[in-house]
Amino acid sequence: MANAPIHSVDEVLDGLPANMPVLIAGPTASGKSALALEAAARCGGIIVNADASQVYDCWRVLTARPSEEEEASAPHALYGHISATETYSAGHWLREVRNLLAQDQRLIIVGGTGLYFSALTRGLADIPATPPEIRTRADGMSADDLLKDIDVQTRHRLDTANRMRVQRAWEVQTATGRGLAAWQDDTGPALIPEDTARCIVFDAPKDWLTPRIAQRFDMMLDAGALEEARTVLPHFDPSLPAHRAIGAPELIAHLRGEKTLDEARGAAVVATRQFAKRQRTWFRSKMKTWWQFRPAENR
């Protein structure tokens, strides 16, 4: 792999061997889905979701899942196929990708969930499932209280601002008596090692990405995100990962009369910017050898 910047789809696909997987990672609103669609149009393949929020069936607009027209233009997999109340993890996702690989078609794997890509290219520990009673205990605890009980080695590796990751680490340690970091160090072989795929990560500086985030949220509102939230409202449960999708708590708060729409929009845009910052940090740390894709408009 080379880490020289590339600027066009031609460079992404140049010399691509038959059926070689293409991995496309990037922060929210960076344009990675458009690149995946163009790659599928030119060289064929199945576009596979690697975004933890886009697996849920309750959101299409709010999580920027491909539209019905886009899904009709190329085969898509692992989008909107899980209900909000189902348990879903990187392990579940990896098993589904393994099944897709057996179809002997090129996979174009695109998304913003760094943990999925890490599990895919470096392997994933075979951690036992968390008992429901332990998850229920964790749901009722604060992030600070969860952190206090996590071993130091795991704590140093965690994005402590990410409640979902903190809770997962606590659940693993409580259920197994062993820290998440120790489990991660005991990983199996990678499903798609980096040197067997074309690995692309978007270069998306803050000053380029920030206006795109605000513009995209406005487009989501125009496309029906508030109506999606209204459908979810009677069943909304903030403990569910699906209902913690960025923008969901903010729009739900508006529908409950707790925020004006402008306040909800502003809070969602800020939350998205903060999330994108965490994504960029992960990509810089974990994907140093991936090709850096810098769209022409970002040069």
N, C-alpha and C positions, 0 to 999 in steps of 0.2 A: 504494500500500500504506500501511496505517496500522499503527502499532505499539502501539495501545491494547490493554490486556489483554482477552481474551474468555474466557468461562467455560462455554459450553455448545455442544452440537452445533448448536443452532438458530442461534447466531451465526456458526458456521463456514459454514453453508449458506445463510444469509440472502442473497437476491438473487443466488444463484449462476447465471450463465448456462448454458445448455445446452452440455454437453460441455466446459466449462472445466475444465482439470486442477486437481486439489487436491493440494498438496504438504504432507506432514506430517512434520516432523523432530522429533527429541527424543532425549534420552539413554536409555540402557538402563533398562528397568523403569519408564518414566514413564507407560505406558498408551496410547502412540500407536497401537498396532495395534487396540485396542478402538475408538478414535475412527475409524479407517479403516473398520472393519466397520460401524459405525453410519452413517457417511457413505454407504457402498455400499448399505446397506439402504434408506436414505431417498431417494437420488437416482440410484442405479444407477452402474455403472462397473466397471472392472477394478482390483483392488488390486495394485499393482506394488511389489515388494520393492526397497528402497534400502538394504539392509544387507549389507555385504561378507561377513559370516560366514554369512548365511542362504541364500546361493546354493548352498552345498555340500550334496551328498546324504547325507553321512555323519552329519549332525546334524539332528535335528528338535527334540528336547527341550532339548538343551544350548544351542542358540542361540535358543530361544523362537520357532521358526517357528510359523506358524498350525497348529492341529491339523487333522486330517482333517475334523472336523465344521465347523470354521470355513471351511476351503477349500471345503466343499460348499455353504456358505451364500451365497457370492459368488464370482465369477470371480477367480482369483489368477494372477499371472505372476511368473516369475524367482525362484521359491523352490525350493531343493533340486534344481536342474537341472544342476549342474556337479559332476563327480567331483573328489575331493580332489587328484588328480594333474594336473588340467587347469590351464593358465594362464588367469587371469581378472583383468581390470583395469577401471578406470573407463571406458576406451575400449570394451572389450567390452560393458559394461553399457549405455553410451550408445547403441551401435549396436542393441542389443536393444530399448531404449525407442523408438528411432526406428521400428523395425518395428511396435511396438504402436500408435504414434500413427497409422500408416497404416490401422488398423482403424476409425478414426472413432468410437471410443467414449471416454467420459470415463475418464481415468486418475487413480487415486487413489494417488499415489506416497508410500510411507511407509517410514521407516527412520532409522537413526542414523549413517550414513556421510556425513559432511559433504562429503567430496570428490565423491561422486556428485551431490549437490545442486548444488555449485558448478559442476561440469562441465555439468550439465543447464541451469542458468539463466544461466551466464556464458560457456559455450563451453569447449572442451578442445583443447589443442595436439595436432597430429597427429604424435606421437612414434613413430619406428620401433620395431619389436619388438626386445626385448633378445635377443641371441644366447645360446643355452644355455650356452656355455662361460663367458661373462661372469657369468651368474647363478650358475653353479657356483662360480666364484671368490668371488663376494660371499657365498654361503652359508657359506663357510669363514672369513670375516673377522669380527672383532669390530665392534660398532657404533662404538666409538671410532676404530678404524682406517678405517672407512668415512667417518666424518665428516671426518677429516683431509684426505681427498682431494676433498671437495666444495667448490665455489666459495663464496665468502663470501656472495654475493647469495642463493644457494639456501639456504645454511645458516641465514640469518636468517629465512627463511620456514618452515623445517621445524619440526615437532614432534619434537625430537630424542630424546624419550622413546619414540617410536614406531619400533621397529626396522624395521618393514615400509616405512615412508615413507623412512627414512634409506637403506635398501638400494636402494629404487627410484631415489632421486636419484643414488646412486653408479653404478648400472647405466646410467642414461641418460647421465650425463656420460662414463663410460668407453666406452660403445658409440658415442656420437655426437660426442664431443669438444666438446660444448656443454652448459652447465649447465641443470638442470631449470627454474630460474627464467626463463632466456631463452626456453626452449620455451613455458613458460606464458604469457609476455608476448606470444607470437605465436599467439594462439588464433583459432579460427574462430567463426562466429556461434552464439549460444545456441540450443539445440533448443527450450526452453520459457523465454523471458524471464520474469523475475519479474512484470512488469506484465500478463502474459497468463494468470496462474494465481492461484488462491487459495492463498497461502503461509502456512502455520501452523508455528510452532515452540513446543514445550512449554517453559513456565517451570517448572523443576524444581529448587527450592533444595535444597542439600545435606541440611538437617535433615529435609526431607520425603522425599527420595529414598532416603537411606541405609537406613532400616528396610525399605523396599520391596525394595531389592536383596537383603538377607538373606532376606526372606520368599520372594522368587521363587526364589532358589537352593535353598532347602529344598523348595519345590514341584517344582523340576526333579528333585531327588533322589527325591522320592516318585513322580514320573511316569516314572522310568526312565533318568535321565541316566547313572547308573553303568553300567547295562547297555549303553547306547550306547557308552560309553568302552571297555567290555570287548570289544565287537565291533571297534572300531578298533585295539585294543592290538596285535594281531599285525602290523599294517601301519603303526604309528605312526611318523611322521617329523617331528621338530620343525622341519625346514626348510620344510615345506609350510605356506602360509598357512592352509589349512583346518584343520590340526592345531594351529594356534596360537590357535584360538578360546578365548575366556576360559572357564576351567574345565576345558578338555581336558588341558593339561599337569598340572594339579593332580590330577585324577582318575586319569590314567595313572600318576602317581607313587604314588598309593595302591594301585592294582592291582599295581604292581611291588614293593610292600612298603616303599616309601621314606617314606611318610607314613601316619598313621592317617587314617580317614575324617574325623574332626573337624579334623585339621590341614589336610587337603585342602580341606574346606569353608571353613575360615577363610581360607586363602590365596586361594581363588577369590573369596570375597566381597570381600577387600581389593583384588584385581586388578580386580574389576568396579567398585568405588568409584573407583579411580584412572582407569579408562577413562572412566567417566561424567564425572569432572572434566575430562578432556581434551575430551570431547564438548561440555560446557557452555561451555568456553572458546572452542571453534571457533564454536559457534552465536552466542555474544555478539559475536564479532568479525566473522563473515561474514553474519549474518542480522539485522542491526539494524533493517531495514525490514519484516521479516516480522511478521505478527500474532502476538502472544504469547498462547498458550493456557494458561490457568491453571485446572485443574479445580476444581470447587467444594470438594472435600476439601482443596485446597491453599491456600485463601484464608485 
